Amino acid sequence: MSAADDIVRLDVRGLEPPEPLERVLDALGRLPDGRRLCMLIEREPRPLYRILANNGYRYCTDVLPDYLYEITIWRPDGA
């Protein structure tokens, strides 16, 4: 399996709150072990960060050249 196969993509651009948050939490609940979720959104989802930290997830946020946010989320090994 390649590194690209380890990533589940979720595009929540254009959705009104709280739908992006609900969709990412649902996707994380179904995310297989060892996989990462990559979410694309047009605003920084600050409330999500606290939820992720409280539930043992790690994340990395990148701002893309077109001002979209790409948030990659994963659970550390053994968590």
mmCIF file of the N, C-alpha and C atoms, coordinates in Angstrom:
data_MODEL
# 
_entry.id   MODEL 
# 
loop_
_atom_site.group_PDB 
_atom_site.id 
_atom_site.type_symbol 
_atom_site.label_atom_id 
_atom_site.label_alt_id 
_atom_site.label_comp_id 
_atom_site.label_asym_id 
_atom_site.label_entity_id 
_atom_site.label_seq_id 
_atom_site.pdbx_PDB_ins_code 
_atom_site.Cartn_x 
_atom_site.Cartn_y 
_atom_site.Cartn_z 
_atom_site.occupancy 
_atom_site.B_iso_or_equiv 
_atom_site.pdbx_formal_charge 
_atom_site.auth_seq_id 
_atom_site.auth_comp_id 
_atom_site.auth_asym_id 
_atom_site.auth_atom_id 
_atom_site.pdbx_PDB_model_num 
ATOM 1   N N  . MET A 1 1  ? 0.849   -1.175 0.000  1.00 0.00 ? 1  MET A N  1 
ATOM 2   C CA . MET A 1 1  ? 0.000   0.000  0.000  1.00 0.00 ? 1  MET A CA 1 
ATOM 3   C C  . MET A 1 1  ? 0.892   1.235  0.000  1.00 0.00 ? 1  MET A C  1 
ATOM 4   N N  . SER A 1 2  ? 0.603   2.194  -0.865 1.00 0.00 ? 2  SER A N  1 
ATOM 5   C CA . SER A 1 2  ? 1.403   3.413  -0.924 1.00 0.00 ? 2  SER A CA 1 
ATOM 6   C C  . SER A 1 2  ? 0.916   4.410  0.119  1.00 0.00 ? 2  SER A C  1 
ATOM 7   N N  . ALA A 1 3  ? 1.728   5.459  0.334  1.00 0.00 ? 3  ALA A N  1 
ATOM 8   C CA . ALA A 1 3  ? 1.352   6.493  1.306  1.00 0.00 ? 3  ALA A CA 1 
ATOM 9   C C  . ALA A 1 3  ? 0.045   7.163  0.907  1.00 0.00 ? 3  ALA A C  1 
ATOM 10  N N  . ALA A 1 4  ? -0.185  7.323  -0.402 1.00 0.00 ? 4  ALA A N  1 
ATOM 11  C CA . ALA A 1 4  ? -1.427  7.944  -0.869 1.00 0.00 ? 4  ALA A CA 1 
ATOM 12  C C  . ALA A 1 4  ? -2.639  7.081  -0.528 1.00 0.00 ? 4  ALA A C  1 
ATOM 13  N N  . ASP A 1 5  ? -2.458  5.763  -0.485 1.00 0.00 ? 5  ASP A N  1 
ATOM 14  C CA . ASP A 1 5  ? -3.549  4.854  -0.132 1.00 0.00 ? 5  ASP A CA 1 
ATOM 15  C C  . ASP A 1 5  ? -3.916  4.953  1.340  1.00 0.00 ? 5  ASP A C  1 
ATOM 16  N N  . ASP A 1 6  ? -3.037  5.498  2.154  1.00 0.00 ? 6  ASP A N  1 
ATOM 17  C CA . ASP A 1 6  ? -3.278  5.625  3.585  1.00 0.00 ? 6  ASP A CA 1 
ATOM 18  C C  . ASP A 1 6  ? -4.134  6.840  3.925  1.00 0.00 ? 6  ASP A C  1 
ATOM 19  N N  . ILE A 1 7  ? -4.466  7.663  2.926  1.00 0.00 ? 7  ILE A N  1 
ATOM 20  C CA . ILE A 1 7  ? -5.164  8.923  3.174  1.00 0.00 ? 7  ILE A CA 1 
ATOM 21  C C  . ILE A 1 7  ? -6.606  8.841  2.677  1.00 0.00 ? 7  ILE A C  1 
ATOM 22  N N  . VAL A 1 8  ? -7.531  9.190  3.565  1.00 0.00 ? 8  VAL A N  1 
ATOM 23  C CA . VAL A 1 8  ? -8.945  9.317  3.216  1.00 0.00 ? 8  VAL A CA 1 
ATOM 24  C C  . VAL A 1 8  ? -9.205  10.811 3.048  1.00 0.00 ? 8  VAL A C  1 
ATOM 25  N N  . ARG A 1 9  ? -9.747  11.208 1.921  1.00 0.00 ? 9  ARG A N  1 
ATOM 26  C CA . ARG A 1 9  ? -9.973  12.630 1.640  1.00 0.00 ? 9  ARG A CA 1 
ATOM 27  C C  . ARG A 1 9  ? -11.420 13.017 1.941  1.00 0.00 ? 9  ARG A C  1 
ATOM 28  N N  . LEU A 1 10 ? -11.572 14.218 2.512  1.00 0.00 ? 10 LEU A N  1 
ATOM 29  C CA . LEU A 1 10 ? -12.893 14.744 2.857  1.00 0.00 ? 10 LEU A CA 1 
ATOM 30  C C  . LEU A 1 10 ? -12.924 16.222 2.477  1.00 0.00 ? 10 LEU A C  1 
ATOM 31  N N  . ASP A 1 11 ? -13.770 16.574 1.518  1.00 0.00 ? 11 ASP A N  1 
ATOM 32  C CA . ASP A 1 11 ? -13.898 17.955 1.045  1.00 0.00 ? 11 ASP A CA 1 
ATOM 33  C C  . ASP A 1 11 ? -15.178 18.536 1.626  1.00 0.00 ? 11 ASP A C  1 
ATOM 34  N N  . VAL A 1 12 ? -15.033 19.497 2.529  1.00 0.00 ? 12 VAL A N  1 
ATOM 35  C CA . VAL A 1 12 ? -16.207 20.104 3.162  1.00 0.00 ? 12 VAL A CA 1 
ATOM 36  C C  . VAL A 1 12 ? -16.340 21.586 2.782  1.00 0.00 ? 12 VAL A C  1 
ATOM 37  N N  . ARG A 1 13 ? -15.709 21.968 1.694  1.00 0.00 ? 13 ARG A N  1 
ATOM 38  C CA . ARG A 1 13 ? -15.831 23.352 1.229  1.00 0.00 ? 13 ARG A CA 1 
ATOM 39  C C  . ARG A 1 13 ? -17.289 23.658 0.909  1.00 0.00 ? 13 ARG A C  1 
ATOM 40  N N  . GLY A 1 14 ? -17.697 24.871 1.252  1.00 0.00 ? 14 GLY A N  1 
ATOM 41  C CA . GLY A 1 14 ? -19.037 25.327 0.916  1.00 0.00 ? 14 GLY A CA 1 
ATOM 42  C C  . GLY A 1 14 ? -20.125 24.908 1.881  1.00 0.00 ? 14 GLY A C  1 
ATOM 43  N N  . LEU A 1 15 ? -19.797 24.089 2.860  1.00 0.00 ? 15 LEU A N  1 
ATOM 44  C CA . LEU A 1 15 ? -20.796 23.666 3.843  1.00 0.00 ? 15 LEU A CA 1 
ATOM 45  C C  . LEU A 1 15 ? -20.848 24.658 4.999  1.00 0.00 ? 15 LEU A C  1 
ATOM 46  N N  . GLU A 1 16 ? -22.033 24.899 5.499  1.00 0.00 ? 16 GLU A N  1 
ATOM 47  C CA . GLU A 1 16 ? -22.211 25.815 6.628  1.00 0.00 ? 16 GLU A CA 1 
ATOM 48  C C  . GLU A 1 16 ? -22.010 25.071 7.943  1.00 0.00 ? 16 GLU A C  1 
ATOM 49  N N  . PRO A 1 17 ? -21.421 25.762 8.943  1.00 0.00 ? 17 PRO A N  1 
ATOM 50  C CA . PRO A 1 17 ? -21.271 25.151 10.261 1.00 0.00 ? 17 PRO A CA 1 
ATOM 51  C C  . PRO A 1 17 ? -22.642 24.778 10.817 1.00 0.00 ? 17 PRO A C  1 
ATOM 52  N N  . PRO A 1 18 ? -22.736 23.688 11.514 1.00 0.00 ? 18 PRO A N  1 
ATOM 53  C CA . PRO A 1 18 ? -21.686 22.802 12.014 1.00 0.00 ? 18 PRO A CA 1 
ATOM 54  C C  . PRO A 1 18 ? -21.424 21.588 11.118 1.00 0.00 ? 18 PRO A C  1 
ATOM 55  N N  . GLU A 1 19 ? -21.954 21.596 9.884  1.00 0.00 ? 19 GLU A N  1 
ATOM 56  C CA . GLU A 1 19 ? -21.838 20.406 9.040  1.00 0.00 ? 19 GLU A CA 1 
ATOM 57  C C  . GLU A 1 19 ? -20.403 19.944 8.791  1.00 0.00 ? 19 GLU A C  1 
ATOM 58  N N  . PRO A 1 20 ? -19.429 20.838 8.529  1.00 0.00 ? 20 PRO A N  1 
ATOM 59  C CA . PRO A 1 20 ? -18.056 20.341 8.354  1.00 0.00 ? 20 PRO A CA 1 
ATOM 60  C C  . PRO A 1 20 ? -17.540 19.591 9.584  1.00 0.00 ? 20 PRO A C  1 
ATOM 61  N N  . LEU A 1 21 ? -17.813 20.128 10.760 1.00 0.00 ? 21 LEU A N  1 
ATOM 62  C CA . LEU A 1 21 ? -17.385 19.474 11.999 1.00 0.00 ? 21 LEU A CA 1 
ATOM 63  C C  . LEU A 1 21 ? -18.069 18.115 12.156 1.00 0.00 ? 21 LEU A C  1 
ATOM 64  N N  . GLU A 1 22 ? -19.353 18.068 11.895 1.00 0.00 ? 22 GLU A N  1 
ATOM 65  C CA . GLU A 1 22 ? -20.083 16.805 12.000 1.00 0.00 ? 22 GLU A CA 1 
ATOM 66  C C  . GLU A 1 22 ? -19.538 15.768 11.016 1.00 0.00 ? 22 GLU A C  1 
ATOM 67  N N  . ARG A 1 23 ? -19.237 16.197 9.807  1.00 0.00 ? 23 ARG A N  1 
ATOM 68  C CA . ARG A 1 23 ? -18.731 15.253 8.797  1.00 0.00 ? 23 ARG A CA 1 
ATOM 69  C C  . ARG A 1 23 ? -17.348 14.721 9.138  1.00 0.00 ? 23 ARG A C  1 
ATOM 70  N N  . VAL A 1 24 ? -16.480 15.597 9.639  1.00 0.00 ? 24 VAL A N  1 
ATOM 71  C CA . VAL A 1 24 ? -15.134 15.124 9.966  1.00 0.00 ? 24 VAL A CA 1 
ATOM 72  C C  . VAL A 1 24 ? -15.180 14.177 11.166 1.00 0.00 ? 24 VAL A C  1 
ATOM 73  N N  . LEU A 1 25 ? -16.001 14.466 12.155 1.00 0.00 ? 25 LEU A N  1 
ATOM 74  C CA . LEU A 1 25 ? -16.107 13.574 13.312 1.00 0.00 ? 25 LEU A CA 1 
ATOM 75  C C  . LEU A 1 25 ? -16.696 12.222 12.910 1.00 0.00 ? 25 LEU A C  1 
ATOM 76  N N  . ASP A 1 26 ? -17.660 12.233 12.008 1.00 0.00 ? 26 ASP A N  1 
ATOM 77  C CA . ASP A 1 26 ? -18.225 10.979 11.510 1.00 0.00 ? 26 ASP A CA 1 
ATOM 78  C C  . ASP A 1 26 ? -17.169 10.187 10.744 1.00 0.00 ? 26 ASP A C  1 
ATOM 79  N N  . ALA A 1 27 ? -16.408 10.867 9.900  1.00 0.00 ? 27 ALA A N  1 
ATOM 80  C CA . ALA A 1 27 ? -15.357 10.197 9.121  1.00 0.00 ? 27 ALA A CA 1 
ATOM 81  C C  . ALA A 1 27 ? -14.284 9.626  10.040 1.00 0.00 ? 27 ALA A C  1 
ATOM 82  N N  . LEU A 1 28 ? -13.921 10.355 11.093 1.00 0.00 ? 28 LEU A N  1 
ATOM 83  C CA . LEU A 1 28 ? -12.920 9.850  12.034 1.00 0.00 ? 28 LEU A CA 1 
ATOM 84  C C  . LEU A 1 28 ? -13.428 8.613  12.770 1.00 0.00 ? 28 LEU A C  1 
ATOM 85  N N  . GLY A 1 29 ? -14.718 8.571  13.051 1.00 0.00 ? 29 GLY A N  1 
ATOM 86  C CA . GLY A 1 29 ? -15.302 7.419  13.720 1.00 0.00 ? 29 GLY A CA 1 
ATOM 87  C C  . GLY A 1 29 ? -15.246 6.157  12.868 1.00 0.00 ? 29 GLY A C  1 
ATOM 88  N N  . ARG A 1 30 ? -15.143 6.324  11.555 1.00 0.00 ? 30 ARG A N  1 
ATOM 89  C CA . ARG A 1 30 ? -15.098 5.184  10.642 1.00 0.00 ? 30 ARG A CA 1 
ATOM 90  C C  . ARG A 1 30 ? -13.705 4.973  10.038 1.00 0.00 ? 30 ARG A C  1 
ATOM 91  N N  . LEU A 1 31 ? -12.730 5.777  10.445 1.00 0.00 ? 31 LEU A N  1 
ATOM 92  C CA . LEU A 1 31 ? -11.390 5.716  9.864  1.00 0.00 ? 31 LEU A CA 1 
ATOM 93  C C  . LEU A 1 31 ? -10.662 4.452  10.322 1.00 0.00 ? 31 LEU A C  1 
ATOM 94  N N  . PRO A 1 32 ? -10.229 3.614  9.373  1.00 0.00 ? 32 PRO A N  1 
ATOM 95  C CA . PRO A 1 32 ? -9.501  2.394  9.753  1.00 0.00 ? 32 PRO A CA 1 
ATOM 96  C C  . PRO A 1 32 ? -8.171  2.729  10.434 1.00 0.00 ? 32 PRO A C  1 
ATOM 97  N N  . ASP A 1 33 ? -7.718  1.833  11.294 1.00 0.00 ? 33 ASP A N  1 
ATOM 98  C CA . ASP A 1 33 ? -6.428  2.005  11.971 1.00 0.00 ? 33 ASP A CA 1 
ATOM 99  C C  . ASP A 1 33 ? -5.324  2.209  10.938 1.00 0.00 ? 33 ASP A C  1 
ATOM 100 N N  . GLY A 1 34 ? -4.414  3.104  11.255 1.00 0.00 ? 34 GLY A N  1 
ATOM 101 C CA . GLY A 1 34 ? -3.275  3.342  10.390 1.00 0.00 ? 34 GLY A CA 1 
ATOM 102 C C  . GLY A 1 34 ? -3.537  4.283  9.231  1.00 0.00 ? 34 GLY A C  1 
ATOM 103 N N  . ARG A 1 35 ? -4.766  4.744  9.066  1.00 0.00 ? 35 ARG A N  1 
ATOM 104 C CA . ARG A 1 35 ? -5.101  5.660  7.970  1.00 0.00 ? 35 ARG A CA 1 
ATOM 105 C C  . ARG A 1 35 ? -5.131  7.086  8.494  1.00 0.00 ? 35 ARG A C  1 
ATOM 106 N N  . ARG A 1 36 ? -5.018  8.029  7.577  1.00 0.00 ? 36 ARG A N  1 
ATOM 107 C CA . ARG A 1 36 ? -5.098  9.458  7.889  1.00 0.00 ? 36 ARG A CA 1 
ATOM 108 C C  . ARG A 1 36 ? -6.277  10.070 7.162  1.00 0.00 ? 36 ARG A C  1 
ATOM 109 N N  . LEU A 1 37 ? -6.865  11.075 7.772  1.00 0.00 ? 37 LEU A N  1 
ATOM 110 C CA . LEU A 1 37 ? -7.962  11.812 7.154  1.00 0.00 ? 37 LEU A CA 1 
ATOM 111 C C  . LEU A 1 37 ? -7.429  13.170 6.728  1.00 0.00 ? 37 LEU A C  1 
ATOM 112 N N  . CYS A 1 38 ? -7.670  13.538 5.495  1.00 0.00 ? 38 CYS A N  1 
ATOM 113 C CA . CYS A 1 38 ? -7.231  14.832 4.981  1.00 0.00 ? 38 CYS A CA 1 
ATOM 114 C C  . CYS A 1 38 ? -8.481  15.629 4.607  1.00 0.00 ? 38 CYS A C  1 
ATOM 115 N N  . MET A 1 39 ? -8.727  16.692 5.358  1.00 0.00 ? 39 MET A N  1 
ATOM 116 C CA . MET A 1 39 ? -9.919  17.513 5.173  1.00 0.00 ? 39 MET A CA 1 
ATOM 117 C C  . MET A 1 39 ? -9.551  18.809 4.469  1.00 0.00 ? 39 MET A C  1 
ATOM 118 N N  . LEU A 1 40 ? -10.377 19.217 3.498  1.00 0.00 ? 40 LEU A N  1 
ATOM 119 C CA . LEU A 1 40 ? -10.186 20.461 2.780  1.00 0.00 ? 40 LEU A CA 1 
ATOM 120 C C  . LEU A 1 40 ? -11.345 21.380 3.116  1.00 0.00 ? 40 LEU A C  1 
ATOM 121 N N  . ILE A 1 41 ? -11.021 22.594 3.596  1.00 0.00 ? 41 ILE A N  1 
ATOM 122 C CA . ILE A 1 41 ? -12.053 23.534 4.049  1.00 0.00 ? 41 ILE A CA 1 
ATOM 123 C C  . ILE A 1 41 ? -11.559 24.955 3.778  1.00 0.00 ? 41 ILE A C  1 
ATOM 124 N N  . GLU A 1 42 ? -12.489 25.908 3.659  1.00 0.00 ? 42 GLU A N  1 
ATOM 125 C CA . GLU A 1 42 ? -12.078 27.269 3.331  1.00 0.00 ? 42 GLU A CA 1 
ATOM 126 C C  . GLU A 1 42 ? -11.866 28.194 4.530  1.00 0.00 ? 42 GLU A C  1 
ATOM 127 N N  . ARG A 1 43 ? -12.012 27.661 5.722  1.00 0.00 ? 43 ARG A N  1 
ATOM 128 C CA . ARG A 1 43 ? -11.726 28.456 6.932  1.00 0.00 ? 43 ARG A CA 1 
ATOM 129 C C  . ARG A 1 43 ? -11.077 27.533 7.957  1.00 0.00 ? 43 ARG A C  1 
ATOM 130 N N  . GLU A 1 44 ? -10.305 28.122 8.835  1.00 0.00 ? 44 GLU A N  1 
ATOM 131 C CA . GLU A 1 44 ? -9.610  27.305 9.828  1.00 0.00 ? 44 GLU A CA 1 
ATOM 132 C C  . GLU A 1 44 ? -10.614 26.807 10.875 1.00 0.00 ? 44 GLU A C  1 
ATOM 133 N N  . PRO A 1 45 ? -10.689 25.492 11.076 1.00 0.00 ? 45 PRO A N  1 
ATOM 134 C CA . PRO A 1 45 ? -11.692 24.921 11.994 1.00 0.00 ? 45 PRO A CA 1 
ATOM 135 C C  . PRO A 1 45 ? -11.189 24.871 13.440 1.00 0.00 ? 45 PRO A C  1 
ATOM 136 N N  . ARG A 1 46 ? -11.027 26.018 14.052 1.00 0.00 ? 46 ARG A N  1 
ATOM 137 C CA . ARG A 1 46 ? -10.448 26.085 15.395 1.00 0.00 ? 46 ARG A CA 1 
ATOM 138 C C  . ARG A 1 46 ? -11.168 25.216 16.436 1.00 0.00 ? 46 ARG A C  1 
ATOM 139 N N  . PRO A 1 47 ? -12.508 25.164 16.450 1.00 0.00 ? 47 PRO A N  1 
ATOM 140 C CA . PRO A 1 47 ? -13.155 24.294 17.453 1.00 0.00 ? 47 PRO A CA 1 
ATOM 141 C C  . PRO A 1 47 ? -12.775 22.818 17.290 1.00 0.00 ? 47 PRO A C  1 
ATOM 142 N N  . LEU A 1 48 ? -12.472 22.407 16.073 1.00 0.00 ? 48 LEU A N  1 
ATOM 143 C CA . LEU A 1 48 ? -12.088 21.021 15.825 1.00 0.00 ? 48 LEU A CA 1 
ATOM 144 C C  . LEU A 1 48 ? -10.790 20.670 16.532 1.00 0.00 ? 48 LEU A C  1 
ATOM 145 N N  . TYR A 1 49 ? -9.846  21.594 16.608 1.00 0.00 ? 49 TYR A N  1 
ATOM 146 C CA . TYR A 1 49 ? -8.538  21.307 17.197 1.00 0.00 ? 49 TYR A CA 1 
ATOM 147 C C  . TYR A 1 49 ? -8.653  20.826 18.642 1.00 0.00 ? 49 TYR A C  1 
ATOM 148 N N  . ARG A 1 50 ? -9.493  21.457 19.412 1.00 0.00 ? 50 ARG A N  1 
ATOM 149 C CA . ARG A 1 50 ? -9.678  21.067 20.819 1.00 0.00 ? 50 ARG A CA 1 
ATOM 150 C C  . ARG A 1 50 ? -10.287 19.664 20.908 1.00 0.00 ? 50 ARG A C  1 
ATOM 151 N N  . ILE A 1 51 ? -11.257 19.395 20.051 1.00 0.00 ? 51 ILE A N  1 
ATOM 152 C CA . ILE A 1 51 ? -11.892 18.075 20.036 1.00 0.00 ? 51 ILE A CA 1 
ATOM 153 C C  . ILE A 1 51 ? -10.864 17.003 19.686 1.00 0.00 ? 51 ILE A C  1 
ATOM 154 N N  . LEU A 1 52 ? -10.042 17.280 18.697 1.00 0.00 ? 52 LEU A N  1 
ATOM 155 C CA . LEU A 1 52 ? -9.012  16.313 18.299 1.00 0.00 ? 52 LEU A CA 1 
ATOM 156 C C  . LEU A 1 52 ? -8.043  16.046 19.447 1.00 0.00 ? 52 LEU A C  1 
ATOM 157 N N  . ALA A 1 53 ? -7.565  17.112 20.078 1.00 0.00 ? 53 ALA A N  1 
ATOM 158 C CA . ALA A 1 53 ? -6.609  16.964 21.180 1.00 0.00 ? 53 ALA A CA 1 
ATOM 159 C C  . ALA A 1 53 ? -7.217  16.176 22.333 1.00 0.00 ? 53 ALA A C  1 
ATOM 160 N N  . ASN A 1 54 ? -8.475  16.448 22.644 1.00 0.00 ? 54 ASN A N  1 
ATOM 161 C CA . ASN A 1 54 ? -9.142  15.758 23.753 1.00 0.00 ? 54 ASN A CA 1 
ATOM 162 C C  . ASN A 1 54 ? -9.402  14.281 23.466 1.00 0.00 ? 54 ASN A C  1 
ATOM 163 N N  . ASN A 1 55 ? -9.361  13.901 22.201 1.00 0.00 ? 55 ASN A N  1 
ATOM 164 C CA . ASN A 1 55 ? -9.644  12.519 21.821 1.00 0.00 ? 55 ASN A CA 1 
ATOM 165 C C  . ASN A 1 55 ? -8.421  11.777 21.305 1.00 0.00 ? 55 ASN A C  1 
ATOM 166 N N  . GLY A 1 56 ? -7.242  12.313 21.550 1.00 0.00 ? 56 GLY A N  1 
ATOM 167 C CA . GLY A 1 56 ? -6.016  11.598 21.240 1.00 0.00 ? 56 GLY A CA 1 
ATOM 168 C C  . GLY A 1 56 ? -5.555  11.644 19.798 1.00 0.00 ? 56 GLY A C  1 
ATOM 169 N N  . TYR A 1 57 ? -6.089  12.564 19.008 1.00 0.00 ? 57 TYR A N  1 
ATOM 170 C CA . TYR A 1 57 ? -5.668  12.691 17.617 1.00 0.00 ? 57 TYR A CA 1 
ATOM 171 C C  . TYR A 1 57 ? -4.554  13.718 17.482 1.00 0.00 ? 57 TYR A C  1 
ATOM 172 N N  . ARG A 1 58 ? -3.768  13.558 16.451 1.00 0.00 ? 58 ARG A N  1 
ATOM 173 C CA . ARG A 1 58 ? -2.777  14.555 16.057 1.00 0.00 ? 58 ARG A CA 1 
ATOM 174 C C  . ARG A 1 58 ? -3.262  15.164 14.748 1.00 0.00 ? 58 ARG A C  1 
ATOM 175 N N  . TYR A 1 59 ? -2.775  16.352 14.439 1.00 0.00 ? 59 TYR A N  1 
ATOM 176 C CA . TYR A 1 59 ? -3.168  16.984 13.183 1.00 0.00 ? 59 TYR A CA 1 
ATOM 177 C C  . TYR A 1 59 ? -2.083  17.938 12.703 1.00 0.00 ? 59 TYR A C  1 
ATOM 178 N N  . CYS A 1 60 ? -2.147  18.210 11.428 1.00 0.00 ? 60 CYS A N  1 
ATOM 179 C CA . CYS A 1 60 ? -1.240  19.155 10.785 1.00 0.00 ? 60 CYS A CA 1 
ATOM 180 C C  . CYS A 1 60 ? -2.090  20.021 9.866  1.00 0.00 ? 60 CYS A C  1 
ATOM 181 N N  . THR A 1 61 ? -1.954  21.335 9.996  1.00 0.00 ? 61 THR A N  1 
ATOM 182 C CA . THR A 1 61 ? -2.733  22.258 9.177  1.00 0.00 ? 61 THR A CA 1 
ATOM 183 C C  . THR A 1 61 ? -1.810  22.952 8.189  1.00 0.00 ? 61 THR A C  1 
ATOM 184 N N  . ASP A 1 62 ? -2.184  22.904 6.919  1.00 0.00 ? 62 ASP A N  1 
ATOM 185 C CA . ASP A 1 62 ? -1.452  23.610 5.864  1.00 0.00 ? 62 ASP A CA 1 
ATOM 186 C C  . ASP A 1 62 ? -2.396  24.586 5.204  1.00 0.00 ? 62 ASP A C  1 
ATOM 187 N N  . VAL A 1 63 ? -1.897  25.826 4.980  1.00 0.00 ? 63 VAL A N  1 
ATOM 188 C CA . VAL A 1 63 ? -2.663  26.805 4.223  1.00 0.00 ? 63 VAL A CA 1 
ATOM 189 C C  . VAL A 1 63 ? -2.158  26.719 2.785  1.00 0.00 ? 63 VAL A C  1 
ATOM 190 N N  . LEU A 1 64 ? -3.074  26.411 1.879  1.00 0.00 ? 64 LEU A N  1 
ATOM 191 C CA . LEU A 1 64 ? -2.714  26.253 0.476  1.00 0.00 ? 64 LEU A CA 1 
ATOM 192 C C  . LEU A 1 64 ? -2.647  27.618 -0.210 1.00 0.00 ? 64 LEU A C  1 
ATOM 193 N N  . PRO A 1 65 ? -2.004  27.702 -1.370 1.00 0.00 ? 65 PRO A N  1 
ATOM 194 C CA . PRO A 1 65 ? -1.864  28.989 -2.062 1.00 0.00 ? 65 PRO A CA 1 
ATOM 195 C C  . PRO A 1 65 ? -3.198  29.681 -2.365 1.00 0.00 ? 65 PRO A C  1 
ATOM 196 N N  . ASP A 1 66 ? -4.266  28.923 -2.507 1.00 0.00 ? 66 ASP A N  1 
ATOM 197 C CA . ASP A 1 66 ? -5.574  29.527 -2.792 1.00 0.00 ? 66 ASP A CA 1 
ATOM 198 C C  . ASP A 1 66 ? -6.367  29.806 -1.508 1.00 0.00 ? 66 ASP A C  1 
ATOM 199 N N  . TYR A 1 67 ? -5.656  29.858 -0.365 1.00 0.00 ? 67 TYR A N  1 
ATOM 200 C CA . TYR A 1 67 ? -6.226  30.192 0.938  1.00 0.00 ? 67 TYR A CA 1 
ATOM 201 C C  . TYR A 1 67 ? -7.223  29.154 1.449  1.00 0.00 ? 67 TYR A C  1 
ATOM 202 N N  . LEU A 1 68 ? -7.090  27.941 0.978  1.00 0.00 ? 68 LEU A N  1 
ATOM 203 C CA . LEU A 1 68 ? -7.848  26.838 1.545  1.00 0.00 ? 68 LEU A CA 1 
ATOM 204 C C  . LEU A 1 68 ? -7.001  26.201 2.640  1.00 0.00 ? 68 LEU A C  1 
ATOM 205 N N  . TYR A 1 69 ? -7.672  25.580 3.586  1.00 0.00 ? 69 TYR A N  1 
ATOM 206 C CA . TYR A 1 69 ? -6.981  24.883 4.666  1.00 0.00 ? 69 TYR A CA 1 
ATOM 207 C C  . TYR A 1 69 ? -7.065  23.380 4.409  1.00 0.00 ? 69 TYR A C  1 
ATOM 208 N N  . GLU A 1 70 ? -5.921  22.727 4.523  1.00 0.00 ? 70 GLU A N  1 
ATOM 209 C CA . GLU A 1 70 ? -5.855  21.278 4.404  1.00 0.00 ? 70 GLU A CA 1 
ATOM 210 C C  . GLU A 1 70 ? -5.397  20.747 5.760  1.00 0.00 ? 70 GLU A C  1 
ATOM 211 N N  . ILE A 1 71 ? -6.283  20.033 6.427  1.00 0.00 ? 71 ILE A N  1 
ATOM 212 C CA . ILE A 1 71 ? -5.981  19.519 7.759  1.00 0.00 ? 71 ILE A CA 1 
ATOM 213 C C  . ILE A 1 71 ? -5.862  18.000 7.658  1.00 0.00 ? 71 ILE A C  1 
ATOM 214 N N  . THR A 1 72 ? -4.687  17.499 7.996  1.00 0.00 ? 72 THR A N  1 
ATOM 215 C CA . THR A 1 72 ? -4.446  16.061 8.011  1.00 0.00 ? 72 THR A CA 1 
ATOM 216 C C  . THR A 1 72 ? -4.527  15.595 9.458  1.00 0.00 ? 72 THR A C  1 
ATOM 217 N N  . ILE A 1 73 ? -5.336  14.569 9.702  1.00 0.00 ? 73 ILE A N  1 
ATOM 218 C CA . ILE A 1 73 ? -5.627  14.102 11.065 1.00 0.00 ? 73 ILE A CA 1 
ATOM 219 C C  . ILE A 1 73 ? -5.288  12.604 11.151 1.00 0.00 ? 73 ILE A C  1 
ATOM 220 N N  . TRP A 1 74 ? -4.664  12.235 12.248 1.00 0.00 ? 74 TRP A N  1 
ATOM 221 C CA . TRP A 1 74 ? -4.338  10.814 12.464 1.00 0.00 ? 74 TRP A CA 1 
ATOM 222 C C  . TRP A 1 74 ? -4.270  10.520 13.947 1.00 0.00 ? 74 TRP A C  1 
ATOM 223 N N  . ARG A 1 75 ? -4.375  9.240  14.258 1.00 0.00 ? 75 ARG A N  1 
ATOM 224 C CA . ARG A 1 75 ? -4.220  8.794  15.635 1.00 0.00 ? 75 ARG A CA 1 
ATOM 225 C C  . ARG A 1 75 ? -2.820  8.205  15.755 1.00 0.00 ? 75 ARG A C  1 
ATOM 226 N N  . PRO A 1 76 ? -2.024  8.672  16.732 1.00 0.00 ? 76 PRO A N  1 
ATOM 227 C CA . PRO A 1 76 ? -0.670  8.137  16.897 1.00 0.00 ? 76 PRO A CA 1 
ATOM 228 C C  . PRO A 1 76 ? -0.706  6.628  17.140 1.00 0.00 ? 76 PRO A C  1 
ATOM 229 N N  . ASP A 1 77 ? 0.345   5.951  16.741 1.00 0.00 ? 77 ASP A N  1 
ATOM 230 C CA . ASP A 1 77 ? 0.439   4.509  16.960 1.00 0.00 ? 77 ASP A CA 1 
ATOM 231 C C  . ASP A 1 77 ? 0.242   4.188  18.432 1.00 0.00 ? 77 ASP A C  1 
ATOM 232 N N  . GLY A 1 78 ? -0.530  3.172  18.688 1.00 0.00 ? 78 GLY A N  1 
ATOM 233 C CA . GLY A 1 78 ? -0.749  2.727  20.055 1.00 0.00 ? 78 GLY A CA 1 
ATOM 234 C C  . GLY A 1 78 ? -1.824  3.490  20.804 1.00 0.00 ? 78 GLY A C  1 
ATOM 235 N N  . ALA A 1 79 ? -2.411  4.499  20.163 1.00 0.00 ? 79 ALA A N  1 
ATOM 236 C CA . ALA A 1 79 ? -3.451  5.279  20.860 1.00 0.00 ? 79 ALA A CA 1 
ATOM 237 C C  . ALA A 1 79 ? -4.823  4.688  20.617 1.00 0.00 ? 79 ALA A C  1 
# 
